[in-house]
Amino acid sequence: MVAWAALLGGCDGLDYGFQDPDATAPPEVWVEETLVQASAPPVDVLFVVDGTGSMEEEQEALAAASADFVDALVASGLEWQVGATSSDPVDAGSLQGRPWILTPLHAEPGAALATALAVGTGHAPPSAGLDSAALALADAEGQNVGFRRDGAALHVVFVSDGDDQSGSVLGADPATSFVSRLADEAATTGQPASASAVVGDAPSGCDGGTGEAQAGTRYIAVTEATGGSVSSICSLEFTGVADALGALAVNWPTRFSLQAAPVDGSVTVSVNGERETAFSVDKEGPALVFDSAPPPEAVIEVRYQLAGGA
């Protein structure tokens, strides 16, 4: 130590110093966070089926397609329940079938849906699907109790071979009034409310394997105003409706807030116990941003170092 002092002392004009051996660098600080993806978006699906005498072939085809529709619901990843009513205002929007609310827990949901959709063809005109849907939604605490759920999206599916003849409930402009009803539903639940139509083609109707159909002009107007899907009843299939429902599932978050900004390159992520690399970090957020949304209810484990050891 003396030799070092003499050596250093001979270097005039230079200032040397040594770090206090008791001083240590700030320790690295690591953070572990557990994040959880949202659960599958719930959706309540209301079918409104024309029950007039011209619908016999269409209702048979509708029943035959029920299992495919349920399969599409299952594939969508949505947490769903389904009810069905006729377009006859005399039925006041009362849900049909037993049980009148179908869920994935039902032993044979496809068969149960086919039964519920068989509203019969003995209903006298008018076929007022928009009025009937409004009555069904207004009766959420009565005969249809349990159908509309807090925080659930709503999708109304109209099936008819004629145009809507509503007016006794929704007034002189039923299409506009029903679009407003759906907007009210969305405002109440905080979730989307939309409609789809399986009806006669615009502008002149259609003629197919299930018979002739007039253009479902009002139903189409409601569907287009709410972002749903229009399908032809003359080639009865639910692909478009299923796609519209599936679109409700794409709103799962891809961005998750972090407690603090991480050191570059220090972030490791696992989703449901599996290492994940398809993500980026927004340090301004700070936030973790996935390239595609993790599955519903996924457990996301994040580990990272704090910048500056803070």
C-alpha positions in Angstrom: 0.0 0.0 0.0 2.9 2.3 0.8 4.5 1.7 -2.6 1.2 2.6 -4.3 1.1 5.8 -2.3 4.6 6.8 -3.3 4.0 6.0 -6.9 0.8 8.0 -7.0 2.4 10.9 -5.1 5.0 11.3 -7.8 2.4 12.1 -10.4 2.0 15.9 -10.0 -1.2 17.5 -11.2 -3.1 14.2 -11.4 -6.1 13.5 -9.1 -6.6 9.8 -8.3 -9.2 8.2 -6.2 -10.5 4.8 -5.3 -14.1 3.7 -4.7 -15.0 3.0 -1.1 -14.9 -0.8 -0.8 -18.0 -0.6 1.4 -20.0 1.1 -1.4 -21.9 -1.2 -3.8 -23.7 -0.7 -7.1 -27.5 -0.4 -6.8 -29.0 -3.9 -6.9 -30.9 -4.9 -10.0 -34.7 -4.8 -9.4 -36.9 -7.3 -11.1 -40.6 -7.3 -11.3 -43.0 -10.2 -11.8 -46.6 -9.4 -12.8 -49.5 -11.8 -13.3 -52.1 -10.5 -15.9 -55.3 -12.2 -16.9 -57.0 -12.0 -20.3 -60.7 -11.1 -20.3 -63.2 -14.0 -20.3 -65.1 -14.9 -23.5 -67.5 -12.1 -24.4 -71.0 -13.1 -23.5 -73.7 -12.7 -26.1 -77.5 -13.2 -26.0 -78.9 -14.3 -29.4 -82.5 -13.7 -30.1 -84.1 -15.5 -33.1 -87.4 -13.9 -34.5 -89.0 -16.4 -36.9 -91.8 -15.6 -39.3 -94.7 -17.9 -38.4 -97.1 -17.3 -41.3 -98.3 -20.1 -43.6 -95.7 -19.6 -46.3 -92.9 -20.5 -44.0 -93.3 -24.3 -43.8 -90.4 -25.2 -46.0 -88.2 -22.5 -44.5 -88.9 -23.6 -41.0 -88.0 -27.2 -41.9 -84.7 -26.0 -43.4 -84.1 -23.7 -40.4 -84.5 -26.7 -38.0 -82.1 -28.8 -40.1 -79.5 -26.0 -39.9 -79.8 -25.6 -36.1 -77.0 -28.0 -35.2 -74.6 -26.2 -37.7 -75.5 -22.9 -36.1 -74.7 -24.2 -32.6 -71.4 -25.6 -33.9 -70.6 -22.1 -35.2 -71.4 -20.6 -31.9 -69.1 -23.0 -30.1 -66.3 -22.4 -32.6 -66.6 -18.6 -32.1 -65.4 -18.8 -28.5 -68.3 -16.7 -27.3 -70.1 -17.4 -24.1 -73.6 -17.7 -25.5 -77.2 -18.2 -24.8 -80.1 -18.4 -27.3 -83.8 -17.7 -27.3 -86.4 -17.8 -30.1 -89.8 -16.1 -30.6 -92.3 -15.8 -33.4 -92.9 -12.6 -35.5 -96.6 -12.7 -34.4 -97.3 -9.7 -32.0 -100.0 -11.9 -30.4 -97.1 -13.9 -28.8 -95.8 -10.6 -27.3 -92.2 -11.7 -27.8 -92.5 -14.7 -25.5 -89.6 -17.1 -25.9 -90.5 -20.5 -27.3 -89.5 -24.0 -26.3 -88.4 -25.7 -23.1 -86.0 -24.6 -21.9 -86.7 -21.2 -23.4 -83.1 -20.1 -22.9 -80.5 -22.5 -24.4 -76.9 -22.5 -23.3 -73.8 -24.7 -24.0 -74.7 -26.7 -20.9 -77.8 -28.1 -22.5 -77.3 -31.8 -23.3 -78.3 -31.4 -27.0 -78.4 -27.7 -27.8 -78.8 -28.2 -31.5 -81.9 -30.3 -31.1 -83.3 -27.9 -28.5 -82.7 -24.9 -30.8 -84.5 -26.7 -33.6 -87.5 -27.2 -31.4 -87.5 -23.6 -30.3 -87.3 -22.3 -33.8 -90.3 -24.4 -34.9 -92.8 -21.6 -34.0 -95.4 -23.0 -36.3 -97.0 -21.7 -39.5 -100.5 -21.0 -38.3 -99.9 -17.4 -37.3 -102.1 -14.9 -39.0 -100.6 -11.8 -40.6 -99.1 -9.3 -39.9 -95.6 -10.8 -39.6 -94.2 -8.1 -37.4 -90.7 -9.2 -36.5 -89.3 -5.8 -35.4 -92.3 -5.3 -33.1 -92.0 -8.8 -31.7 -88.3 -8.4 -31.0 -88.9 -5.1 -29.2 -91.6 -6.9 -27.1 -89.2 -9.7 -26.3 -86.5 -7.3 -25.1 -89.0 -5.2 -23.1 -90.2 -8.4 -21.3 -86.7 -9.1 -19.9 -88.1 -9.2 -16.3 -91.3 -11.1 -17.1 -91.8 -14.2 -19.2 -88.3 -13.8 -20.7 -86.5 -13.3 -17.4 -82.9 -14.4 -17.5 -82.5 -13.9 -21.2 -80.8 -10.5 -21.2 -77.7 -10.5 -19.0 -75.7 -7.6 -17.6 -72.6 -7.1 -19.6 -73.7 -9.3 -22.5 -73.8 -8.3 -26.2 -77.0 -8.8 -28.1 -77.6 -10.2 -31.5 -81.1 -10.4 -33.0 -81.6 -12.7 -36.0 -84.7 -12.2 -38.2 -85.8 -15.1 -40.4 -88.7 -14.3 -42.8 -89.8 -14.8 -46.4 -91.6 -11.5 -46.4 -90.9 -7.9 -45.3 -91.6 -6.6 -41.8 -95.1 -5.3 -41.2 -94.5 -3.8 -37.8 -96.0 -0.5 -36.5 -98.2 -1.2 -33.6 -95.3 -1.2 -31.2 -92.5 0.8 -32.9 -94.6 3.4 -34.7 -94.5 4.7 -38.2 -90.8 4.0 -38.9 -90.2 0.6 -37.3 -86.7 0.1 -38.7 -85.3 3.4 -37.3 -87.1 2.8 -34.0 -85.7 -0.6 -33.6 -82.2 0.6 -34.4 -82.7 3.1 -31.5 -83.8 0.2 -29.3 -80.6 -1.7 -30.0 -78.6 1.5 -29.3 -80.3 1.7 -25.9 -79.4 -1.9 -25.2 -75.8 -1.2 -26.0 -75.7 1.9 -23.8 -77.3 -0.1 -20.9 -74.9 -3.1 -21.1 -71.8 -1.4 -22.5 -71.6 -4.2 -25.1 -72.6 -4.2 -28.8 -76.2 -4.8 -29.9 -76.8 -5.7 -33.5 -79.0 -7.6 -35.9 -78.7 -10.0 -38.8 -81.4 -11.0 -41.3 -82.0 -14.3 -43.2 -84.6 -12.9 -45.6 -85.5 -12.4 -49.2 -82.9 -10.7 -51.4 -83.2 -7.0 -52.1 -84.6 -5.5 -54.2 -86.9 -8.0 -55.8 -86.9 -11.1 -53.5 -85.7 -14.6 -54.5 -86.8 -18.1 -55.5 -84.9 -21.1 -54.3 -85.0 -24.5 -52.7 -87.2 -23.3 -49.9 -89.7 -21.5 -52.1 -90.2 -17.9 -53.0 -89.5 -14.9 -50.8 -90.2 -11.2 -50.9 -87.4 -8.7 -50.3 -86.9 -8.2 -46.5 -86.3 -4.5 -47.0 -86.9 -3.3 -43.4 -84.9 -6.2 -41.9 -82.0 -5.5 -44.2 -82.1 -1.8 -43.2 -81.8 -2.7 -39.5 -79.0 -5.1 -40.3 -77.0 -2.7 -42.3 -77.4 0.0 -39.7 -76.1 -2.2 -36.9 -73.3 -4.0 -38.7 -74.9 -7.5 -38.9 -75.1 -9.9 -41.8 -77.7 -10.3 -44.5 -78.2 -13.9 -45.8 -80.7 -15.2 -48.4 -83.5 -17.3 -47.1 -83.7 -19.0 -50.5 -80.4 -20.7 -49.8 -80.9 -20.9 -46.0 -77.6 -21.1 -44.2 -76.0 -19.4 -41.2 -72.5 -18.7 -42.4 -73.0 -14.9 -42.5 -74.8 -14.9 -39.2 -72.0 -16.9 -37.5 -69.4 -14.5 -39.0 -71.3 -11.5 -37.5 -71.4 -13.2 -34.1 -67.7 -14.2 -34.4 -66.8 -10.6 -35.0 -67.9 -9.9 -31.4 -65.1 -12.1 -30.2 -62.3 -10.1 -31.9 -62.4 -7.4 -29.2 -60.3 -9.3 -26.7 -57.5 -7.1 -25.6 -54.0 -7.3 -27.0 -52.5 -4.5 -24.8 -51.9 -4.9 -21.1 -50.6 -2.2 -18.8 -47.4 -2.7 -16.9 -46.5 -1.2 -13.5 -43.3 0.4 -14.8 -41.0 0.7 -17.8 -38.8 -2.3 -18.3 -35.1 -2.4 -19.3 -34.8 -3.1 -23.0 -34.5 -6.9 -23.7 -35.3 -7.9 -20.1 -38.9 -8.9 -20.6 -40.0 -12.5 -20.6 -43.6 -13.6 -21.1 -45.5 -16.8 -20.7 -49.2 -17.5 -21.6 -50.8 -20.3 -19.7 -47.3 -21.6 -18.8 -46.0 -21.5 -22.4 -43.2 -19.2 -23.4 -44.4 -16.4 -25.6 -42.3 -14.3 -28.0 -44.8 -12.6 -30.3 -45.1 -9.4 -28.3 -43.6 -5.9 -28.1 -43.2 -3.4 -25.3 -44.5 0.1 -25.3 -42.2 1.9 -22.8 -44.3 5.1 -22.9 -47.3 3.2 -21.7 -45.8 1.3 -20.2 -47.6 -1.7 -21.7 -47.1 -5.2 -23.1 -48.6 -5.5 -26.6 -49.3 -8.9 -28.1 -49.2 -9.5 -31.9 -52.5 -11.4 -31.4 -54.9 -11.6 -28.5 -54.3 -14.3 -25.9 -57.2 -16.7 -25.5 -60.0 -15.9 -23.1 -59.1 -16.1 -19.4 -55.4 -16.8 -20.2 -53.0 -16.3 -17.4 -50.1 -14.1 -18.5 -46.9 -14.1 -16.5 -44.5 -11.2 -17.1 -41.0 -10.7 -15.7 -38.7 -7.7 -16.3 -36.0 -5.6 -14.9 -36.8 -2.0 -13.9 -34.9 0.7 -15.7 -32.1 2.3 -13.6 -32.5 -0.4 -10.9 -35.3 1.9 -9.5 
